[in-house]
Amino acid sequence: MARPKKSSVIIPVGPPVSDFPSLSFSLKQAASVTGVALWHLRSAIWSGQLIAHMAGKKQIVLRADLEKWLASQPVIHRRRRAA
């Protein structure tokens, strides 16, 4: 009995993963996305300012928590030049 031929038709299953916004980030990804040093993110987690969750052995930060923490950071005001 002959084997059936393998189908060469590719069935699309949905958009690529890169088209979906990330719901969470690893600490390294969060540092890369925000431009904040990894050490600063870890310090914020240790002090309780930033919430992190454990996914297995990995710490992750939810996008909403990261955005909230970034918005809570102090704003730097520039000095006005003397006229």
Summary of the structure (lengths in Angstrom):
residues: 83
radius of gyration: 22.1
end to end distance: 94.0
largest distance: 94.0
contacts: 133
relative contact order: 0.15
helix: 35%
strand: 13%
